[in-house]
Amino acid sequence: MTQRLLDRLTAPEHDKILTRAERPVVCVQGLGFVGAAMAVAVANARRLDGSPRFDVIGIDLPTAAGKQRIDSLNSGHFPFESGDRALDLAVETAAREGNFFATSDASWYARATTVIVDINCDLKMVDGKLEADVDLLREAVKVFGARIPAGTLVLVETTVPPGACARIVAPALEECFAQRGLPKDAWFLAHSYERVMPGKDYYASIVNFWRVYAGHTPQAADACEKFLREVVNTSDFPLTRLGSTTASETAKVLENSYRATTIAFIDEWGRFAEAVGVDLFEVIDAIRMRPTHSNIRQPGFGVGGYCLTKDPLFGKFSAERLFGRADLEFPFSTSAVETNNRMPLESVAKLRDMLGGLTGTRILLLGVSYRPDVADTRFSPAATFVEEVEKCGATVTCYDPIVREWPETGKTIEKDLPRAALFDAAVFAVPNQSYHGLELQRWLSGGRPAILDANNVLTREQREELRGLGCIVESIGRGTGL
Ligand SMILES: NC(=O)c1ccc[n+]([C@@H]2O[C@H](COP(=O)([O-])OP(=O)(O)OC[C@H]3O[C@@H](n4cnc5c(N)ncnc54)[C@H](O)[C@@H]3O)[C@@H](O)[C@H]2O)c1
């Protein structure tokens, strides 16, 4: 099926025709959690007569991970445990239709009418200094800048430091086009960030969700708008155009900084609630009744994932490195990331108190992903937790209903829920669906491990049942015995 698109594009007679005379070709650079899903969404965009709007070529690196993603997509499977039937079906449809394939061969960019950039742009603290992978971004742009036809729309979806499109991507494209003897600005550059949310609404979070976008020029903004209207359900989820790519990039990092900061803010109230004997979840439910406060966050095990752990720091990097404004401080965003990074250590401290020390204890960790019911373990707070309790001399067994491998730690993940009787303590770290129906008495099978509900996983009834069965049960965000 994929072969059909390959055959069509490589057929000798096809070489004489510009691809764009047939179906526009969209190249998606980077087939990770975002790019793979976006590529599938574009391949499933339909004309009024039901035929595909685009031919789509997903391009990743020839690394082990890149090859696995490419092979998986080419065999009609999403490369990650998606948890979303709609996404799995969309991959199958694209494979059946034959208008999508994945490759590591960059020469396909020469066929593009649109390139979507979905690569990673990491941000790390190196020797006390923030370092973003803007060199990787520049080099990635040059790979297609050296090949794309004049007039191609370049749509950057990667989360980048504000100013990156104008100050890194555009100059790289200009340089490439000048080297090729083409007018140096014969491309259309736009930014529109992803709000994709792995989990049960993975696919819908791309095609049925609001988008913000902006162009490097008004013409680029128009081209981006036209493209997004063809892929996203913009009738129900209207687009918002901003005045510059820097504004759109700022919207993305501010959106995530806001979320990370409000989560960190609740952390101090969680500890207050524990100290004074209050159930903060009840308090928060009461506050949420007020419409202006309906999205107040709650205490928990920690914050993970690829976005909230780094995006709040992009403002500082951008001000300092792209705009020469080292004087601009981001105290809330910076402190939010630090607080959120430390959060799993509170569960470690609580567990130590519950067990009277951790040396030689056996701990069962329930949930290793950073969100419920997803297989993504990147920057999961569970990694910090495991590292710390093991440092304190405990042995940790990890169970997760969805995650099968944990590449960041190399730890084995139990596929079947281990019997509680084997452990001194069990920590409910992620509110996965499957714990709702847990038959507690059967699971305990006579054991009485200490139970830490670190993420509001258990209901009041479950906590009481566990206590009735002889377990000590404590929570993050609740006073003792609540
Ligand atoms: N994961 C999410 O839920 C999410 C949500 C919204 C936005 N984002 C943002 O989207 C971007 C991508 O995130 P992700 O989770 O998909 O990252 P990822 O690490 O899963 O995927 C990135 C992919 O890009 C590939 N890549 C890197 N350089 C390349 C190059 N030169 N050519 C081709 N491929 C290349 C990598 O091999 C990798 O497969 C990030 O900026 C992220 O912050 C992520």
Ligand as a Chemical Component Dictionary entry (heavy atoms), coordinates in Angstrom:
data_LIG
# 
_chem_comp.id                   LIG 
_chem_comp.type                 NON-POLYMER 
_chem_comp.pdbx_formal_charge   0 
_chem_comp.three_letter_code    LIG 
# 
loop_
_chem_comp_atom.comp_id 
_chem_comp_atom.atom_id 
_chem_comp_atom.alt_atom_id 
_chem_comp_atom.type_symbol 
_chem_comp_atom.charge 
_chem_comp_atom.model_Cartn_x 
_chem_comp_atom.model_Cartn_y 
_chem_comp_atom.model_Cartn_z 
_chem_comp_atom.pdbx_ordinal 
LIG N1  N1  N 0  4.676  15.036 23.177 1  
LIG C1  C1  C 0  3.705  15.926 23.321 2  
LIG O1  O1  O 0  2.696  15.597 23.904 3  
LIG C2  C2  C 0  3.816  17.323 22.727 4  
LIG C3  C3  C 0  2.692  18.125 22.721 5  
LIG C4  C4  C 0  2.756  19.380 22.148 6  
LIG C5  C5  C 0  3.955  19.826 21.615 7  
LIG N2  N2  N 1  5.073  19.039 21.670 8  
LIG C6  C6  C 0  6.309  19.550 21.064 9  
LIG O2  O2  O 0  6.434  18.960 19.767 10 
LIG C7  C7  C 0  7.819  18.739 19.467 11 
LIG C8  C8  C 0  8.056  17.267 19.161 12 
LIG O3  O3  O 0  7.742  16.521 20.316 13 
LIG P1  P1  P 0  7.699  14.945 20.303 14 
LIG O4  O4  O 0  7.093  14.550 21.597 15 
LIG O5  O5  O -1 7.099  14.457 19.046 16 
LIG O6  O6  O 0  9.271  14.634 20.292 17 
LIG P2  P2  P 0  9.972  13.230 19.972 18 
LIG O7  O7  O 0  11.301 13.308 20.589 19 
LIG O8  O8  O 0  9.036  12.111 20.311 20 
LIG O9  O9  O 0  10.101 13.231 18.397 21 
LIG C9  C9  C 0  10.983 14.017 17.678 22 
LIG C10 C10 C 0  11.414 13.225 16.459 23 
LIG O10 O10 O 0  12.150 14.094 15.609 24 
LIG C11 C11 C 0  13.198 13.330 15.030 25 
LIG N3  N3  N 0  14.213 14.231 14.493 26 
LIG C12 C12 C 0  15.107 15.007 15.141 27 
LIG N4  N4  N 0  15.870 15.688 14.249 28 
LIG C13 C13 C 0  15.437 15.333 13.021 29 
LIG C14 C14 C 0  15.831 15.677 11.716 30 
LIG N5  N5  N 0  16.817 16.522 11.471 31 
LIG N6  N6  N 0  15.174 15.102 10.667 32 
LIG C15 C15 C 0  14.165 14.220 10.870 33 
LIG N7  N7  N 0  13.766 13.854 12.098 34 
LIG C16 C16 C 0  14.387 14.407 13.161 35 
LIG C17 C17 C 0  13.680 12.458 16.175 36 
LIG O11 O11 O 0  14.413 11.358 15.707 37 
LIG C18 C18 C 0  12.338 12.055 16.798 38 
LIG O12 O12 O 0  11.811 10.864 16.237 39 
LIG C19 C19 C 0  8.579  19.237 20.683 40 
LIG O13 O13 O 0  8.962  20.555 20.459 41 
LIG C20 C20 C 0  7.562  19.167 21.803 42 
LIG O14 O14 O 0  7.853  20.066 22.843 43 
LIG C21 C21 C 0  5.013  17.797 22.195 44 
# 
loop_
_chem_comp_bond.comp_id 
_chem_comp_bond.atom_id_1 
_chem_comp_bond.atom_id_2 
_chem_comp_bond.value_order 
_chem_comp_bond.pdbx_ordinal 
LIG N1  C1  SING 1  
LIG C1  O1  DOUB 2  
LIG C1  C2  SING 3  
LIG C2  C3  SING 4  
LIG C2  C21 DOUB 5  
LIG C3  C4  DOUB 6  
LIG C4  C5  SING 7  
LIG C5  N2  DOUB 8  
LIG N2  C6  SING 9  
LIG N2  C21 SING 10 
LIG C6  O2  SING 11 
LIG C6  C20 SING 12 
LIG O2  C7  SING 13 
LIG C7  C8  SING 14 
LIG C7  C19 SING 15 
LIG C8  O3  SING 16 
LIG O3  P1  SING 17 
LIG P1  O4  DOUB 18 
LIG P1  O5  SING 19 
LIG P1  O6  SING 20 
LIG O6  P2  SING 21 
LIG P2  O7  DOUB 22 
LIG P2  O8  SING 23 
LIG P2  O9  SING 24 
LIG O9  C9  SING 25 
LIG C9  C10 SING 26 
LIG C10 O10 SING 27 
LIG C10 C18 SING 28 
LIG O10 C11 SING 29 
LIG C11 N3  SING 30 
LIG C11 C17 SING 31 
LIG N3  C12 SING 32 
LIG N3  C16 SING 33 
LIG C12 N4  DOUB 34 
LIG N4  C13 SING 35 
LIG C13 C14 SING 36 
LIG C13 C16 DOUB 37 
LIG C14 N5  SING 38 
LIG C14 N6  DOUB 39 
LIG N6  C15 SING 40 
LIG C15 N7  DOUB 41 
LIG N7  C16 SING 42 
LIG C17 O11 SING 43 
LIG C17 C18 SING 44 
LIG C18 O12 SING 45 
LIG C19 O13 SING 46 
LIG C19 C20 SING 47 
LIG C20 O14 SING 48 
# 
